């Protein structure tokens, strides 16, 4: 495959129904010959759609990749007929801050937690099946929204289909299937891999650029000091993540903003390639 380039990249996969998210990551790793990879958010086995998989060193960027807003398209089946006005009203009631308790089979503790739903749009109805789109904060359970909407309408409801169509600035149109990866050429792989630097730029991660003579110090864990910078950033909140880049445009590390005295940030995660 592509050598070092693949070891610090992101690939977008259109997950099929059936395998777990872990299964998908394992298969991508095997096909591409990458020892380590990780994903930025689980999809249920029965769900399909976008997975963001970080390859090799790019896994170290997970702190800024995992909390991205998600967009889903789903089909909800109501258990009894409901008029369109009631349906619209109930679905809109889930826009804003909601409180959810994760389902029994979830991988997180079952404690009530707040999540932000930015938008719910009803795409269409067909009998008792309601197609809808949701834009929400990471960690929102769409199956729970469907269930709770059914409770609110007094009809009962469950989720029939779920497809993730967007993760932050990354859309399903950029994704490839697992079948596409089988036997893929280096040329085509080059077109679909997203270098970590490009991904972080699309995320609009705040960045600083360090002078070349200080790169070794940063890679050895030195704090990022003001005199190290050829290009800086201000106005970040305490402990916010920023990217530290060299003058050639490669990321050196993720750091946590301090902004006290001569120290700009504390080095957090250093990239080796």
FIVEX-704872 format. One line per 10 residues: number of its first residue (from 0); for each residue x negated, y, z of C-alpha. Coordinates in nm, 4 decimals, always signed. Layout:
<pts>
NUM) X:Y:Z; ...
</pts>
This chain:
<pts>
0) +0.0000:+0.0000:+0.0000; -0.1023:+0.3642:+0.0353; -0.3640:+0.3433:+0.3104; -0.3834:+0.6301:+0.5599; -0.0996:+0.8318:+0.4027; +0.1568:+0.5751:+0.5128; +0.0236:+0.5795:+0.8691; +0.1579:+0.9275:+0.9470; +0.4819:+0.9476:+0.7527; +0.8577:+0.9193:+0.7868
10) +1.0850:+0.7087:+0.5712; +1.4637:+0.7404:+0.5488; +1.6515:+0.4111:+0.5264; +2.0164:+0.3471:+0.4359; +2.0956:+0.0725:+0.6855; +2.3358:-0.2014:+0.5701; +2.6050:-0.3570:+0.7869; +2.4823:-0.6550:+0.9887; +2.1253:-0.6090:+1.1140; +2.0404:-0.4256:+1.4333
20) +1.8356:-0.1070:+1.4211; +1.5424:-0.3050:+1.5636; +1.5784:-0.5588:+1.2800; +1.5606:-0.2780:+1.0231; +1.2462:-0.1297:+1.1764; +1.0812:-0.4728:+1.1872; +1.1609:-0.5372:+0.8222; +1.0340:-0.1956:+0.7106; +0.7113:-0.2523:+0.9066; +0.6620:-0.5918:+0.7461
30) +0.7316:-0.4754:+0.3902; +0.5061:-0.1704:+0.4176; +0.2315:-0.3407:+0.6166; +0.2531:-0.0937:+0.9047; +0.1728:-0.2353:+1.2478; +0.3839:+0.0098:+1.4460; +0.7040:+0.1973:+1.3634; +1.0010:+0.3365:+1.5499; +1.3440:+0.4844:+1.4824; +1.4966:+0.8093:+1.6053
40) +1.8392:+0.6767:+1.7044; +2.0250:+0.3457:+1.7164; +2.3044:+0.2449:+1.4826; +2.5386:-0.0391:+1.5821; +2.5014:-0.3579:+1.3742; +2.8421:-0.2952:+1.2138; +2.7573:+0.0668:+1.1293; +2.5776:+0.1728:+0.8136; +2.3856:+0.4744:+0.6986; +2.0880:+0.6899:+0.7736
50) +1.7996:+0.5790:+0.9897; +1.4881:+0.7911:+1.0344; +1.1878:+0.5625:+1.0792; +0.8523:+0.7012:+1.1881; +0.5505:+0.5047:+1.0668; +0.2217:+0.4626:+1.2505; +0.0995:+0.7825:+1.4119; +0.4247:+0.9619:+1.3259; +0.5864:+0.7720:+1.6141; +0.4142:+1.0180:+1.8464
60) +0.6484:+1.2872:+1.7141; +0.9546:+1.1081:+1.8548; +1.0119:+1.3731:+2.1254; +1.1067:+1.6216:+1.8519; +1.2744:+1.3676:+1.6209; +1.5119:+1.1968:+1.8625; +1.7325:+1.4837:+1.9753; +1.8537:+1.5964:+1.6347; +2.2221:+1.6546:+1.5601; +2.3939:+1.3742:+1.3689
70) +2.6683:+1.3669:+1.1063; +2.8967:+1.0671:+1.0608; +3.1806:+0.9632:+0.8364; +3.4251:+0.7134:+0.9776; +3.7598:+0.5442:+0.9350; +3.9875:+0.5233:+1.2381; +4.2957:+0.3000:+1.2457; +4.5826:+0.4282:+1.4600; +4.8015:+0.1512:+1.5958; +5.1299:+0.3289:+1.5216
80) +5.2221:+0.5934:+1.2660; +5.1526:+0.9502:+1.3759; +5.2501:+1.2775:+1.2119; +4.9750:+1.4832:+1.0504; +5.0238:+1.7781:+1.2834; +4.9686:+1.5709:+1.5967; +4.6717:+1.3963:+1.4383; +4.5060:+1.7251:+1.3415; +4.5691:+1.8774:+1.6838; +4.4299:+1.5809:+1.8757
90) +4.1182:+1.5483:+1.6635; +4.0446:+1.9197:+1.6983; +4.0731:+1.8847:+2.0765; +3.7478:+1.6867:+2.0714; +3.5522:+1.9775:+1.9200; +3.3341:+2.1534:+2.1762; +3.1910:+2.0111:+2.4954; +3.3273:+1.6674:+2.5813; +3.2488:+1.4186:+2.8588; +3.1867:+1.0569:+2.7645
100) +3.0964:+0.7435:+2.9573; +2.8796:+0.5187:+2.7388; +3.0438:+0.1857:+2.6429; +2.9589:-0.1363:+2.8262; +2.7255:-0.2622:+2.5509; +2.5241:+0.0602:+2.5289; +2.1528:+0.0679:+2.6088; +2.1867:+0.3590:+2.8537; +2.3248:+0.3902:+3.2049; +2.7054:+0.4079:+3.2171
110) +2.7360:+0.7503:+3.3746; +2.9626:+1.0289:+3.2456; +2.7633:+1.2761:+3.0389; +2.8362:+1.5902:+2.8453; +2.7988:+1.6045:+2.4686; +2.8642:+1.8773:+2.2128; +3.0838:+1.8060:+1.9108; +3.0319:+2.0821:+1.6543; +3.2929:+1.9840:+1.3973; +3.5556:+1.7198:+1.3197
120) +3.7170:+1.7246:+0.9750; +3.9952:+1.4904:+0.8629; +3.9035:+1.3858:+0.5097; +4.2254:+1.1983:+0.4331; +4.4782:+0.9416:+0.5495; +4.6003:+0.6158:+0.4003; +4.8780:+0.4538:+0.5986; +4.7426:+0.4103:+0.9504; +4.3803:+0.4650:+0.8432; +4.2289:+0.8090:+0.8996
130) +3.9028:+0.9088:+0.7285; +3.7084:+1.1784:+0.9108; +3.3693:+1.3468:+0.9392; +3.1972:+1.4437:+1.2662; +2.8974:+1.6697:+1.3277; +2.7739:+1.6226:+1.6826; +2.4923:+1.6212:+1.9331; +2.2661:+1.3178:+1.9480; +2.4001:+1.0496:+2.1788; +2.7693:+1.1099:+2.1038
140) +2.9711:+0.7882:+2.0760; +3.2035:+0.8105:+1.7754; +3.3803:+0.4852:+1.8658; +3.4686:+0.6423:+2.1991; +3.6109:+0.9501:+2.0248; +3.8340:+0.7251:+1.8123; +3.9497:+0.5310:+2.1181; +4.0130:+0.8456:+2.3235; +4.1967:+1.0119:+2.0328; +4.4314:+0.7112:+2.0203
150) +4.4925:+0.7449:+2.3920; +4.5672:+1.1164:+2.3561; +4.8148:+1.0516:+2.0730; +4.9817:+0.7719:+2.2665; +4.9376:+0.5368:+1.9727; +4.6095:+0.3680:+2.0481; +4.3310:+0.3638:+1.7856; +4.0037:+0.1971:+1.7044; +3.7165:+0.2627:+1.4683; +3.7137:+0.0510:+1.1515
160) +3.4067:+0.1894:+0.9769; +3.1183:+0.4185:+1.0675; +2.8460:+0.5601:+0.8447; +2.5753:+0.8057:+0.9498; +2.5183:+1.0585:+0.6739; +2.2802:+1.3116:+0.8273; +2.0113:+1.3437:+1.0957; +1.9128:+1.7064:+1.1490; +1.7953:+1.8367:+0.8088; +1.7670:+1.4865:+0.6569
170) +2.0542:+1.3535:+0.4437; +2.1658:+1.0107:+0.3262; +2.0970:+1.1098:-0.0374; +1.7230:+1.0935:+0.0433; +1.7419:+0.7411:+0.1854; +1.6474:+0.4117:+0.0231; +1.7820:+0.0654:+0.0954; +1.5833:-0.2282:+0.2294; +1.6290:-0.3937:-0.1083; +1.4681:-0.0892:-0.2737
180) +1.1570:-0.1455:-0.0624; +1.1015:-0.5029:-0.1738; +0.8252:-0.4973:-0.4339; +0.8090:-0.1169:-0.4352; +0.5155:+0.0363:-0.6228; +0.2729:+0.2812:-0.4634; +0.3925:+0.5492:-0.7037; +0.7544:+0.5191:-0.5967; +0.6605:+0.4847:-0.2307; +0.4653:+0.8099:-0.2573
190) +0.7836:+0.9831:-0.3757; +1.0013:+0.8635:-0.0885; +0.7612:+0.8946:+0.2050; +0.7881:+1.2232:+0.3953; +0.4530:+1.3320:+0.5443; +0.4904:+1.4177:+0.9118; +0.3787:+1.7760:+0.8470; +0.6572:+1.8191:+0.5907; +0.9139:+1.6695:+0.8277; +0.8130:+1.9039:+1.1105
200) +0.8320:+2.2015:+0.8751; +1.1870:+2.1009:+0.7794; +1.2698:+2.0809:+1.1496; +1.1357:+2.4355:+1.1893; +0.9176:+2.3220:+1.4775; +0.7261:+2.6240:+1.6144; +0.3583:+2.5995:+1.5211; +0.0171:+2.7439:+1.5883; -0.2955:+2.7096:+1.3761; -0.6316:+2.6566:+1.5437
210) -0.9741:+2.7512:+1.4149; -1.1714:+2.4569:+1.2807; -1.4412:+2.4760:+1.5467; -1.1895:+2.4006:+1.8219; -1.0196:+2.0984:+1.6645; -1.2444:+1.8421:+1.8357; -1.1731:+2.0003:+2.1743; -0.7991:+1.9776:+2.1186; -0.8259:+1.6142:+2.0049; -1.0090:+1.5423:+2.3295
220) -0.7185:+1.6834:+2.5302; -0.8275:+2.0429:+2.5898; -0.5439:+2.2923:+2.6498; -0.4683:+2.5232:+2.3579; -0.6225:+2.8563:+2.4494; -0.5497:+3.1895:+2.2879; -0.9031:+3.2292:+2.1526; -0.8662:+2.8963:+1.9673; -0.5925:+3.0342:+1.7407; -0.6082:+3.1743:+1.3914
230) -0.2272:+3.1939:+1.3884; -0.0082:+3.2001:+1.6978; +0.3537:+3.1962:+1.8066; +0.5353:+3.3812:+2.0835; +0.8740:+3.3787:+2.2489; +0.9047:+3.0069:+2.3227; +1.0686:+2.8779:+2.6366; +0.8521:+2.7203:+2.9036; +0.7609:+2.3571:+2.8246; +0.9054:+2.3768:+2.4704
240) +0.7314:+2.1640:+2.2093; +0.5179:+2.3193:+1.9378; +0.2958:+2.1766:+1.6673; -0.0775:+2.2472:+1.6686; -0.2183:+2.2432:+1.3140; -0.5686:+2.2785:+1.1734; -0.6553:+2.5280:+0.9017; -0.6202:+2.2567:+0.6348; -0.2528:+2.2167:+0.7305; -0.2726:+1.8815:+0.9110
250) -0.1097:+1.8410:+1.2501; -0.3557:+1.7843:+1.5328; -0.1157:+1.7394:+1.8234; +0.2150:+1.8223:+1.9805; +0.1790:+2.0567:+2.2753; +0.3980:+2.2043:+2.5481; +0.4199:+2.5832:+2.5567; +0.2804:+2.7508:+2.8692; +0.2035:+3.1083:+2.7641; +0.0292:+3.2027:+3.0883
260) -0.2941:+3.3965:+3.0763; -0.5291:+3.2565:+2.8165; -0.3519:+2.9191:+2.7936; -0.0943:+2.8974:+2.5167; +0.0038:+2.5309:+2.5551; -0.0911:+2.2001:+2.7145; -0.1914:+1.9260:+2.4716; +0.0634:+1.6450:+2.4839; +0.0385:+1.3974:+2.1950; -0.2715:+1.3833:+1.9766
270) -0.2575:+1.2424:+1.6227; -0.5513:+1.0269:+1.5173; -0.5112:+1.0523:+1.1376
</pts>
